[in-house]
Amino acid sequence: MKKVFIGLILSLISFCAFGQTTIIYNAQGKVIGGSHIKTKPGDSIRIIDPGTKNYYVLDAPHIYITAYDKNGKKLWKTDPYMDGQMGEYRTKRPIIVDFKFVKESFSSTKVETISIVYDNTEFGYVNLNTGRYSSMGRD
């Protein structure tokens, strides 16, 4: 039993060290878990831009992102999956499982954006001013 436990610990350490993505599917082929999942549907998530005090809400089903100014006026609403016309990949309708502010790293200006990751491992950035989604690929 000790050997099995030690083997599991070593596997976990090597997994973390190499940063591989693990994806777990159910019997119907739907993504139900994995190392890339940071949040799960059920509750909305709100993040606040400390500079502008604008806030961005990911709805409870983790489909839509809505931006509001500091007074609560809606600025834009987007469904990045549909707006980005990504198409089906690994699951019929992916949901957002990671949602946070980051400085994007694909242009020379390095602007603040919202980074999102879907349960099917597609990922990209949402522009804070326009809500436009820029897909950065699939894992």
SEVEX-233166 format. One line per 8 residues: number of its first residue (from 1); their letters; for each residue x, y, z of C-alpha. Coordinates in Angstrom, 3 decimals. Layout:
N
NUM> a> X:Y:Z  ...
//
This chain:
139
1> mkkvfigl> 0.000:0.000:0.000  2.862:2.388:0.816  4.375:1.795:-2.642  1.079:2.668:-4.338  0.719:5.831:-2.254  4.310:6.890:-2.979  3.721:6.196:-6.679  0.637:8.417:-6.669
9> ilslisfc> 2.531:11.225:-4.928  5.408:10.988:-7.419  2.942:11.016:-10.317  1.269:14.124:-8.931  4.614:15.869:-8.457  5.713:15.051:-12.004  2.334:16.178:-13.342  2.681:19.532:-11.568
17> afgqttii> 6.292:19.931:-12.647  5.540:19.442:-16.327  2.261:21.414:-16.325  0.299:18.939:-18.434  -3.428:19.393:-18.839  -5.662:16.532:-17.744  -9.182:16.418:-19.167  -11.909:14.196:-17.706
25> ynaqgkvi> -14.884:13.150:-19.881  -18.173:11.493:-18.905  -19.725:8.562:-20.804  -21.379:10.952:-23.275  -18.063:12.601:-24.145  -18.776:15.836:-22.245  -15.883:17.466:-20.406  -16.673:17.172:-16.691
33> ggshiktk> -13.333:17.897:-15.059  -9.672:18.538:-15.509  -6.653:20.412:-14.281  -7.621:23.516:-16.300  -10.922:24.036:-14.447  -10.694:26.850:-11.878  -14.409:27.656:-11.458  -17.618:25.717:-12.029
41> pgdsirii> -21.073:26.950:-13.051  -23.642:27.708:-10.404  -22.584:31.114:-9.138  -21.834:34.296:-11.026  -18.328:35.690:-10.695  -17.588:39.411:-10.444  -14.175:40.971:-10.950  -13.461:44.685:-10.484
49> dpgtknyy> -10.917:46.731:-12.400  -9.080:48.657:-9.658  -8.168:51.506:-12.007  -11.558:52.331:-13.534  -13.789:50.639:-10.914  -15.653:49.032:-13.838  -16.758:45.508:-13.046  -17.190:42.410:-15.170
57> vldaphiy> -19.665:39.656:-14.391  -19.556:36.073:-15.596  -23.133:34.778:-15.288  -24.050:31.680:-13.247  -24.115:29.265:-16.244  -20.643:30.633:-17.206  -21.711:31.624:-20.729  -22.041:35.436:-20.843
65> itaydkng> -19.709:38.187:-19.655  -21.277:41.589:-18.955  -19.335:44.799:-18.305  -20.645:47.612:-16.103  -19.203:51.016:-15.288  -18.660:52.035:-11.672  -22.218:53.433:-11.525  -23.789:50.153:-12.686
73> kklwktdp> -24.510:51.202:-16.286  -24.160:48.245:-18.674  -21.318:48.813:-21.160  -21.460:45.585:-23.159  -22.437:41.914:-22.999  -20.743:39.087:-24.874  -20.889:35.363:-25.381  -17.266:34.866:-26.473
81> ymdgqmge> -17.944:31.357:-27.819  -20.692:32.537:-30.180  -19.177:35.946:-30.954  -15.814:34.342:-31.743  -17.490:31.716:-33.978  -15.209:29.034:-32.559  -17.235:26.005:-33.589  -17.621:22.691:-31.822
89> yrtkrpii> -14.512:21.206:-30.190  -14.558:18.376:-27.615  -18.021:19.430:-26.379  -21.157:20.850:-27.996  -21.379:23.962:-25.828  -18.297:24.882:-23.800  -18.523:26.875:-20.584  -16.011:29.288:-19.065
97> vdfkfvke> -13.997:27.683:-16.262  -11.328:30.339:-15.692  -12.022:34.098:-15.661  -9.463:36.691:-14.508  -7.627:39.906:-15.352  -4.272:39.560:-17.120  -1.990:41.648:-19.280  -2.247:40.026:-22.685
105> sfsstkve> 1.037:38.918:-24.116  0.401:38.745:-27.852  0.901:42.402:-28.851  3.512:45.040:-28.215  1.117:47.266:-26.211  0.449:44.708:-23.418  -3.029:45.919:-22.455  -5.073:44.683:-19.496
113> tisivydn> -7.699:42.116:-20.574  -9.868:39.347:-19.199  -8.369:35.930:-19.760  -10.875:33.104:-20.191  -10.492:29.352:-20.505  -13.300:27.041:-21.583  -13.915:23.528:-20.276  -12.918:22.186:-23.708
121> tefgyvnl> -9.489:23.917:-23.199  -10.030:26.722:-25.728  -8.660:29.981:-24.365  -8.264:33.654:-25.203  -8.725:37.273:-24.148  -11.724:39.604:-23.858  -11.067:43.305:-24.510  -12.153:45.363:-21.484
129> ntgryssm> -13.423:48.287:-23.585  -15.296:46.462:-26.337  -15.974:42.906:-25.111  -14.377:41.586:-28.296  -12.959:38.074:-27.883  -9.573:37.094:-29.314  -9.046:33.348:-29.402  -5.508:32.254:-28.586
137> grd> -5.976:28.569:-29.388  -6.701:25.172:-27.924  -4.775:22.906:-25.647
//
